[in-house]
Amino acid sequence: MGGLKDELLKAIWHAFTALDLDRSGKVSKSQLKVLSHNLCTVLKVPHDPVALEEHFRDDDEGPVSNQGYMPYLNKFILEKVQDNFDKIEFNRMCWTLCVKKNLTKNPLLITEDDAFKVWVIFNFLSEDKYPLIIVPEEIEYLLKKLTEAMGGGWQQEQFEHYKINFDDNKDGLSAWELIELIGNGQFSKGMDRQTVSMAINEVFNELILDVLKQGYMMKKGHKRKNWTERWFVLKPNIISYYVSEDLKDKKGDILLDENCCVESLPDKDGKKCLFLIKCFDKTFEISASDKKKKQEWIQAIHSTIHLLKLGSPPPHKEARQRRKELRRKLLAEQEELERQMKELQAANENKQQELESVRKKLEEAASRAADEEKKRLQTQVELQTRFSTELEREKLIRQQMEEQVAQKSSELEQYLQRVRELEDMYLKLQEALEDERQARQDEETVRKLQARLLEEESSKRAELEKWHLAQQQAIQTTEAEKQELEQQRVLKEQALQEAMAQLEQLELERKQALEQYEGVKKKLEMATNMTKSWKDKVAHHEGLIRLIEPGSKNPHLITNWGPAAFTQAELEEREKSWKEKKTTE
């Protein structure tokens, strides 16, 4: 039922678009009411004017679009259609509404009736989408059928040339363009009008009227058993026979089903090329004109019965369905391919964008690298200039350092000279101590001698009383000298200790001076070796300046230990200490 509805909608679409005079996509309600009444009449559907009025009852009296008319058409007409109406009459009604508006005014090689048949064939072969068109594959199929029916040879090259010149903006031809293509004789050159008309009629019978085969044969009667020539028409489920091929006087039908069969019969009773059609309740004997026709009819009837057993549609409809499915499959594959191509194109565009972005980044990186290189070269030039300046400055500082080192070396020599003088003084102090010890020994000897003398004096007291006073004075004088010597000894010991302390201090200072000299020498070597980095040179240079300082400009003091051995404050402190010790003694 769905296939029948689709076929009916195609013809009704032509009628609707023909009523759309200004091509706005809408038709007046009064025209749609008339169209609906005519459709109900030809489709043998009960007409319900009340439902029609109810459907179109609206305050808006304007025209109705195709989408607005479809609900009524489906509900009240198409859903009620049965397969008991005259398809030719239905198509004639729709054709009558649209032919005057759309059929070309140019002279055609075909009649209007042939144009009507081509229009019906177009509806059968067209795609199931609107606006209706017939694709090049179906055009080729139809032209091949017509050429075969006219007994001509198919010109594939001519059709390929036609396809090349086909408008790329169109997917196919409309019904009126197809009629003009067939009517102008482009693919039927050398054929007369009658031949073209017969070919159109044959293709129309096959595709539209489902005529699988037709022709004159002899049929044996059931009652009188006589043989009569009849025009037989084979359809998918019936064989009708008429008095003549004009189909005006129908004599009977042979109903076919899956239980029927066809058999070949031997020649008998003077009849040749016999075959038998067995049905459920009747048997028909038929005689073909020759063996070829006999075999063709047997094969056609056998194929029809086989299709009935399988429940398959007629071959031309099945072939059309296969072609549509193939086109849908190819279209789906093409759409899938286009989708993949779009995805690939999108991916390619994304990749191009990424490459463009990478290229821009590379250009920016190259630009930055060039700028950085330029800055680096500029910095390098500046650093070279700076390094040259620093190198000259380093050379100058080195010269100054060498001069300072020479000066420090001279001062060190002077310091070492003073140390040597202190060592000599130390030796002299040791000799003085030795002399003092010798003096003490001499004093002890004198004391012993005095003791002996005192003993002698005691023994001779009596004798030496007169010398007592002188002796007492001598003793007092000796005691005073003794005390003075003791004081001198103490002072000498103190001086010796202070000299030892000063010697130790000088020794410590000498070691520090040597360490300082070694540090200055090492820093000088480091300043000489590390001239590659100006920063290190500056750091070492600043360190050297901090470590090696010029001597004090104050006037130097000269003591018995040498020049600049003690400061004024140290001498004052030492003098104060000596005076305190002397006072204490």
C-alpha positions in Angstrom: 0.0 0.0 0.0 2.9 2.3 0.7 4.2 1.9 -2.9 0.8 2.7 -4.3 0.5 5.8 -2.1 3.9 7.1 -3.3 2.9 6.6 -7.0 -0.4 8.4 -6.4 1.4 11.3 -4.6 3.6 11.9 -7.7 0.7 12.5 -10.0 -1.1 14.6 -7.4 2.0 16.7 -6.9 2.0 17.6 -10.6 -1.7 18.6 -10.3 -1.0 20.7 -7.2 2.0 22.5 -8.7 -0.1 23.2 -11.9 -2.8 24.9 -9.7 0.0 27.1 -8.2 -0.2 29.7 -10.9 2.2 32.3 -9.3 4.7 29.6 -8.1 4.3 30.7 -4.5 4.0 27.1 -3.2 0.3 27.7 -2.3 -3.1 27.0 -3.9 -6.5 28.6 -3.2 -8.9 26.6 -1.0 -11.6 26.5 -3.7 -9.2 24.9 -6.2 -8.1 22.4 -3.6 -11.8 21.5 -2.9 -12.4 20.8 -6.6 -9.2 18.8 -6.8 -10.2 16.7 -3.7 -13.6 16.0 -5.2 -12.1 14.9 -8.5 -9.6 12.7 -6.7 -12.3 11.0 -4.6 -14.2 10.4 -7.9 -11.4 8.8 -9.9 -10.0 6.8 -6.9 -13.5 5.6 -6.0 -13.2 6.9 -2.5 -16.4 8.1 -0.7 -16.5 11.8 -0.9 -17.1 13.5 2.5 -17.9 17.2 1.9 -18.4 17.7 5.6 -14.9 16.6 6.5 -13.6 18.7 3.6 -15.4 21.8 4.9 -14.3 21.1 8.5 -10.7 20.7 7.4 -10.6 24.0 5.5 -12.8 25.9 8.0 -10.5 28.8 9.0 -10.8 32.5 9.5 -7.9 32.9 7.1 -9.3 32.7 3.6 -5.8 32.7 2.0 -4.2 29.9 -0.1 -3.0 26.6 1.4 0.5 25.2 1.0 1.4 21.7 0.0 2.3 20.9 3.6 -1.1 22.2 4.7 -3.0 20.1 2.2 -1.1 16.8 2.9 -2.9 16.0 6.2 -6.3 16.0 4.6 -5.1 14.2 1.5 -3.5 11.4 3.6 -6.3 11.0 6.1 -9.5 11.3 3.9 -8.3 10.1 0.5 -5.1 8.2 0.3 -5.6 6.0 3.4 -9.0 4.9 1.9 -7.8 4.1 -1.5 -8.2 0.5 -2.6 -6.6 -1.2 -5.7 -9.9 -1.1 -7.6 -9.7 2.2 -9.5 -8.6 2.9 -13.0 -5.0 4.0 -12.9 -5.2 5.4 -16.4 -8.2 7.5 -15.6 -6.5 8.8 -12.4 -3.4 9.8 -14.3 -5.5 11.3 -17.1 -7.2 13.6 -14.6 -3.9 14.8 -13.1 -2.4 15.1 -16.6 -5.3 17.3 -17.8 -4.6 19.7 -14.9 -0.9 20.2 -15.6 -0.4 19.6 -19.3 -1.5 23.0 -20.7 0.7 24.9 -18.2 3.9 22.8 -18.6 4.0 21.1 -22.0 6.4 22.8 -24.4 4.9 24.7 -27.3 7.6 23.5 -29.7 6.5 20.9 -32.3 7.2 17.3 -31.2 7.5 14.1 -33.1 5.1 12.4 -30.6 1.4 12.9 -30.0 -0.2 14.3 -26.9 -1.3 10.8 -25.9 2.3 9.6 -26.3 3.4 12.5 -24.2 0.9 11.5 -21.5 2.4 8.0 -21.5 5.9 9.4 -21.2 4.6 11.5 -18.3 3.2 8.4 -16.5 6.5 6.5 -17.2 8.4 9.5 -15.7 6.3 9.3 -12.5 7.1 5.6 -12.3 10.9 6.0 -12.8 11.4 9.3 -11.0 13.0 9.6 -7.6 10.9 9.6 -4.4 11.8 13.2 -3.5 10.3 16.6 -4.6 10.5 18.4 -6.9 10.3 15.2 -9.0 13.2 14.5 -11.4 14.5 11.5 -13.3 18.2 10.8 -12.9 20.5 10.1 -15.8 20.6 6.3 -15.0 16.8 6.0 -15.4 16.9 8.2 -18.5 19.4 5.8 -20.0 17.3 2.8 -19.0 14.1 4.3 -20.6 15.9 5.3 -23.8 17.4 1.8 -24.1 13.9 0.3 -23.7 12.5 2.6 -26.3 15.4 1.9 -28.8 14.9 -1.8 -28.2 11.2 -1.5 -28.8 11.8 0.4 -32.1 14.2 -2.3 -33.2 17.2 0.0 -33.3 20.7 -0.1 -31.9 21.6 1.7 -28.7 24.1 4.5 -29.2 26.0 4.6 -26.0 28.5 7.1 -27.2 25.7 9.5 -28.2 24.2 9.2 -24.7 27.6 9.7 -23.0 28.1 12.9 -25.1 24.6 14.0 -23.9 25.6 13.3 -20.3 28.7 15.4 -20.7 26.7 18.3 -21.9 24.2 17.8 -19.1 23.8 20.8 -16.7 26.0 20.2 -13.7 23.6 22.3 -11.5 20.8 19.7 -12.1 20.6 16.2 -10.8 18.1 15.1 -13.5 15.3 16.1 -15.8 11.7 17.1 -15.0 8.8 15.3 -16.7 8.4 18.1 -19.3 12.1 18.1 -20.1 12.0 14.3 -20.6 8.9 14.6 -22.9 10.8 17.2 -24.9 14.0 15.0 -25.0 12.0 12.0 -26.4 9.7 14.2 -28.6 12.5 16.1 -30.4 13.8 12.7 -31.8 17.4 13.1 -30.6 17.6 9.4 -29.8 15.2 8.1 -32.4 16.7 9.5 -35.6 15.6 7.6 -38.7 12.4 6.4 -37.0 8.9 7.6 -38.1 6.2 8.8 -35.7 4.3 5.5 -35.8 7.4 3.5 -34.8 8.2 5.9 -31.9 4.5 5.8 -30.8 4.5 2.0 -30.9 7.7 1.9 -28.8 6.3 4.3 -26.3 3.1 2.3 -26.1 5.1 -1.0 -25.6 7.2 0.4 -22.8 4.1 2.0 -21.3 2.3 -1.4 -21.3 5.3 -3.1 -19.7 6.2 -0.5 -17.0 2.8 1.0 -16.2 0.2 -1.6 -17.1 2.5 -4.5 -16.0 2.1 -6.2 -19.4 4.8 -8.9 -19.3 4.0 -10.1 -22.8 1.3 -9.7 -25.4 0.5 -11.0 -28.9 -1.9 -13.0 -31.1 -2.3 -16.7 -30.5 -5.0 -19.4 -31.2 -7.1 -20.5 -28.3 -9.2 -23.7 -28.1 -12.8 -23.1 -26.9 -14.2 -25.0 -23.9 -17.6 -25.6 -25.2 -17.4 -25.8 -29.0 -13.8 -26.9 -29.0 -13.1 -24.6 -32.0 -9.9 -22.6 -32.4 -10.1 -18.8 -32.4 -7.4 -16.1 -32.7 -7.2 -13.9 -29.7 -5.0 -11.0 -28.5 -3.4 -12.3 -25.3 -2.0 -10.0 -22.6 0.1 -11.5 -19.8 0.2 -9.6 -16.5 1.8 -10.6 -13.1 -1.3 -12.6 -12.0 -3.6 -12.9 -15.0 -3.7 -13.6 -18.7 -6.4 -11.6 -20.4 -7.5 -12.3 -24.0 -9.3 -9.9 -26.4 -10.8 -10.0 -29.8 -8.1 -7.6 -31.1 -5.2 -5.6 -29.8 -7.3 -2.4 -29.3 -8.4 -4.1 -26.0 -12.0 -3.0 -26.5 -13.7 -6.4 -26.5 -12.4 -8.6 -23.7 -13.3 -12.3 -24.0 -12.0 -13.7 -20.8 -9.2 -14.0 -18.2 -6.9 -16.8 -17.1 -6.2 -16.3 -13.4 -2.7 -17.3 -12.4 -1.5 -18.4 -9.0 1.3 -20.5 -7.5 -0.7 -23.8 -8.3 -0.8 -23.2 -12.0 1.6 -24.7 -14.5 2.4 -24.6 -18.2 3.3 -27.6 -20.3 4.3 -28.0 -23.9 2.0 -30.2 -26.1 2.8 -32.2 -29.2 1.2 -31.1 -32.5 -2.3 -32.6 -33.0 -5.4 -32.1 -35.1 -3.5 -30.0 -37.5 -2.4 -27.5 -34.9 1.3 -26.8 -34.2 3.3 -25.1 -31.4 0.8 -26.2 -28.8 1.1 -25.6 -25.0 -1.2 -26.1 -22.1 -2.0 -23.8 -19.1 -3.4 -25.8 -16.1 -5.3 -23.8 -13.5 -7.2 -24.9 -10.4 -10.5 -25.4 -12.2 -9.8 -25.0 -15.9 -7.2 -26.0 -18.5 -6.4 -23.9 -21.6 -5.0 -25.1 -24.8 -3.2 -22.5 -26.8 -1.4 -22.5 -30.2 1.5 -20.1 -31.0 2.4 -18.9 -34.4 5.8 -20.5 -34.4 8.1 -22.4 -32.1 10.0 -19.3 -31.0 6.7 -17.6 -29.9 5.7 -20.8 -28.2 8.9 -21.0 -26.2 8.7 -17.3 -25.3 5.2 -17.6 -24.0 5.9 -20.8 -22.1 9.0 -19.1 -20.5 7.1 -15.9 -19.7 4.2 -17.7 -18.1 6.5 -20.1 -16.2 8.5 -17.0 -14.9 5.2 -15.3 -13.8 4.1 -18.4 -11.9 7.5 -18.7 -10.3 7.3 -15.0 -9.2 3.9 -15.7 -7.7 5.3 -18.6 -5.7 8.1 -16.4 -4.4 5.7 -13.4 -3.8 8.1 -11.2 -5.8 6.9 -8.1 -7.8 7.1 -8.0 -11.6 10.6 -8.0 -13.1 10.5 -4.3 -14.2 9.4 -3.2 -10.7 11.9 -5.4 -9.0 14.6 -4.1 -11.4 13.5 -0.5 -10.7 13.7 -1.2 -6.9 17.2 -2.7 -7.3 18.3 0.3 -9.3 16.9 2.7 -6.6 18.6 0.7 -3.9 21.8 0.7 -5.8 21.5 4.4 -6.3 20.7 4.9 -2.6 23.7 2.7 -1.7 25.9 4.6 -4.1 24.5 7.9 -2.8 25.1 6.7 0.8 28.6 5.7 -0.2 29.1 9.0 -2.0 27.7 10.9 1.1 30.0 8.8 3.3 32.9 9.5 0.9 32.0 13.2 0.9 31.7 13.1 4.7 35.1 11.5 4.9 36.4 13.9 2.3 35.0 16.8 4.4 36.6 15.3 7.5 39.8 14.9 5.6 39.4 18.4 4.3 38.7 19.7 7.8 41.6 17.7 9.1 43.7 19.0 6.2 42.5 22.5 7.0 43.3 22.0 10.6 46.6 20.6 9.7 47.1 23.5 7.3 46.2 25.9 10.1 48.5 24.1 12.4 51.3 24.2 9.8 50.5 27.9 9.2 50.6 28.4 13.0 53.9 26.5 13.2 55.1 28.5 10.2 54.2 31.7 11.9 55.7 30.5 15.1 58.8 29.6 13.2 58.9 33.0 11.5 58.4 34.6 14.9 61.1 32.3 16.4 63.4 33.2 13.5 62.6 36.9 13.9 63.2 36.5 17.7 66.3 34.5 17.0 67.5 37.2 14.5 66.7 39.9 17.1 68.5 37.8 19.8 71.4 37.3 17.5 71.5 41.0 16.7 71.3 41.7 20.5 73.9 39.0 21.1 76.2 40.5 18.5 75.6 43.9 19.9 76.1 42.6 23.4 79.3 40.8 22.2 80.6 44.0 20.7 79.8 45.8 23.9 81.4 43.1 26.0 84.4 43.1 23.7 84.7 46.9 24.1 84.0 46.5 27.8 86.5 43.6 28.1 89.1 45.7 26.2 88.5 48.5 28.6 88.6 46.2 31.6 91.7 44.5 30.2 93.4 47.9 29.9 92.2 48.7 33.4 93.4 45.3 34.6 96.8 46.0 33.1 96.9 49.3 34.8 95.7 47.7 38.1 98.3 45.0 37.6 101.0 47.5 37.2 99.8 49.3 40.3 99.6 46.0 42.1 103.1 45.1 41.0 104.3 48.5 42.2 102.5 47.9 45.5 104.0 44.4 45.8 107.4 45.9 45.1 106.7 48.5 47.8 105.4 45.7 50.2 108.5 43.7 49.3 110.7 46.6 50.3 108.7 47.1 53.5 109.1 43.4 54.1 112.8 43.6 53.7 112.9 46.5 56.1 110.7 44.4 58.5 113.0 41.4 58.2 116.0 43.8 58.8 114.3 44.9 62.0 113.7 41.3 63.0 117.3 40.5 62.4 118.2 43.6 64.6 115.9 42.3 67.3 117.5 38.9 67.1 120.9 40.6 67.6 119.5 42.6 70.5 118.2 39.4 71.9 121.7 37.9 71.8 123.1 41.0 73.4 120.5 40.7 76.2 121.5 37.1 76.7 125.1 38.2 77.0 124.0 40.9 79.4 122.2 38.3 81.5 125.2 36.1 81.4 127.3 39.1 82.6 124.8 39.7 85.4 125.0 36.0 86.5 128.8 36.4 86.5 128.4 39.6 88.5 126.2 37.7 91.0 128.8 35.0 91.3 131.4 37.7 91.8 129.1 39.3 94.4 128.7 36.0 96.2 132.5 35.6 96.2 132.8 39.1 97.6 130.1 38.2 100.3 132.0 35.1 101.3 135.2 37.1 101.4 133.4 39.7 103.6 132.2 36.9 105.8 135.7 35.6 106.2 136.9 39.1 106.8 134.2 39.6 109.4 135.2 36.4 111.1 138.8 37.6 111.0 137.6 41.0 112.2 135.7 39.3 115.1 138.8 37.4 116.1 140.7 40.6 115.8 138.0 42.8 117.3 140.1 43.8 120.0 142.8 44.6 117.7 140.7 46.4 115.2 138.3 48.5 117.4 140.0 51.5 116.2 139.1 50.6 112.8 135.5 49.7 113.8 133.9 52.9 112.7 135.6 52.8 109.4 134.6 49.2 109.1 131.0 50.1 109.9 131.0 52.7 107.3 132.6 50.3 104.8 129.8 47.8 105.6 127.1 50.4 105.2 128.6 51.5 101.9 128.8 47.8 100.7 125.1 47.3 101.7 124.0 50.4 99.7 125.9 49.1 96.7 124.3 45.7 97.1 120.9 47.2 97.1 121.7 49.2 94.1 123.0 46.2 92.3 119.9 44.2 93.3 117.7 47.0 91.9 119.7 47.0 88.7 119.4 43.2 88.5 115.6 43.4 88.9 115.4 46.2 86.3 117.5 44.1 83.9 115.3 41.1 84.4 112.2 43.1 83.8 113.8 44.6 80.7 114.8 41.1 79.6 111.2 39.9 80.0 109.8 42.9 78.1 112.4 42.3 75.4 111.4 38.7 75.2 107.7 39.6 75.0 108.5 42.2 72.3 110.6 39.6 70.5 107.7 37.1 70.6 105.4 39.9 69.4 107.8 40.8 66.6 108.1 37.1 65.7 104.3 36.8 65.5 104.1 40.0 63.4 106.8 38.7 61.2 104.8 35.5 60.6 101.7 37.5 59.9 103.6 39.7 57.5 104.9 36.6 55.7 101.4 35.1 55.6 100.1 38.5 54.2 102.9 38.5 51.7 102.0 34.9 50.6 98.3 35.9 50.3 99.2 39.0 48.3 101.4 36.8 46.1 98.7 34.2 45.6 96.1 36.9 44.8 98.5 38.4 42.3 98.9 35.0 40.6 95.1 34.5 40.6 94.6 38.0 39.1 97.1 37.1 36.4 95.6 33.7 35.5 91.9 34.6 35.6 91.8 37.4 33.0 89.2 35.5 30.9 86.2 36.8 32.9 86.1 40.5 33.6 83.7 40.0 36.4 86.2 37.7 38.2 88.9 40.1 37.5 86.9 43.0 38.9 86.0 40.9 42.0 89.7 39.9 42.5 90.7 43.4 41.8 88.4 44.7 44.5 89.6 42.0 46.9 93.2 43.0 46.3 92.5 46.6 46.8 90.8 45.7 50.1 93.7 43.4 51.2 96.7 45.5 50.3 96.5 49.0 51.6 99.2 51.7 51.6 101.1 52.4 54.8 100.3 55.1 57.2 101.5 58.6 56.3 102.1 59.4 60.0 105.7 60.2 60.9 107.7 57.0 61.9 109.3 56.7 65.4 112.8 55.6 65.8 113.6 53.4 68.8 116.6 51.3 69.8 114.8 48.3 68.0 114.6 50.1 64.7 112.3 52.4 62.8 108.5 52.1 63.3 108.9 49.2 65.7 106.4 50.7 68.2 103.8 53.4 68.0 103.8 56.4 70.3 101.0 54.9 72.3 102.9 51.6 72.8 106.0 53.5 74.0 104.0 55.6 76.4 102.3 52.4 77.8 105.7 50.7 78.2 107.2 53.7 79.9 104.3 53.9 82.3 104.7 50.2 83.1 108.4 50.6 83.8 107.8 53.5 86.1 105.2 51.6 88.1 107.5 48.6 88.5 110.3 50.9 89.6 108.1 52.6 92.1 107.0 49.3 93.5 110.6 48.1 94.1 
